[in-house]
Amino acid sequence: MSPPKVVLLLLILSNPLTWGKQGKKPPQSPIEKIQSVANFDINQFAGKWYLLSVASECNYLKTNNHRVEATLIQVYASRTTRGIGAMAVSTFRELDSICWEIKHSYQTNKATGRFTLKAKGYMGQVEVVIAETDYHNYAILYYQRRNKITLKLYGRKTKVTNDIYRMFDVHVKKQGIDLEFIYPFPEYGFCEEADQFHILNGNIL
């Protein structure tokens, strides 16, 4: 069994949001203002995505951005036991030269392209919006916990065109996040499979 500290660190790093500052709840949730992809198709969106960049003002990335590891996600269209539409996501990343898989299940909201990750304990609930994607090359996702926004740029490959990076910059600026807080992720060193002893369910912690 892995040491508790290792498991805790892994969950922090692989969680859809990294640790940030807690602020007072505004009258309206910031992510409610974000427009999702029209006619979002979960079946087209399913598959492998490489994490290319993260935009966030969280304290963890400010001090540890030099330690980020290559990260990829595998997305599946799924349904809950009650028949509610959902998006299952497995995140793969290395920690101490060991490949880990962290599983999350996102429940769909009433609006297309919007999801909720309900996690117990200190992890808290996360709201997710797929803001832009062409399904074949890139995807820009917004994540919110405690009214703090993080943006992530994913690609079907480890590199995308400069136009897509500029598009991501525009989204970041609209959220009032300085471009210096965009952190590129490695383009190599990905792992795609974890053994049964290194699989975590991120929804129950």
Sequence and secondary structure as in RCSB ss.txt:
>XXXX:A:sequence
MSPPKVVLLLLILSNPLTWGKQGKKPPQSPIEKIQSVANFDINQFAGKWYLLSVASECNYLKTNNHRVEATLIQV
YASRTTRGIGAMAVSTFRELDSICWEIKHSYQTNKATGRFTLKAKGYMGQVEVVIAETDYHNYAILYYQRRNKIT
LKLYGRKTKVTNDIYRMFDVHVKKQGIDLEFIYPFPEYGFCEEADQFHILNGNIL
>XXXX:A:secstr
   HHHHHHHHHHHSSS         SS GGGGS   TT  HHHH EEEEEEEEE   HHHHHHGGG   EEEEE
EEEE TTS EEEEEEEEEEETTEEEEEEEEEEE SSTTEEEE   GGG  EEEEEEEE SSSEEEEEEEETTEEE
EEEEESSS   HHHHHHHHHHHHHTT  GGGEEE  SS       GGGEEETT  
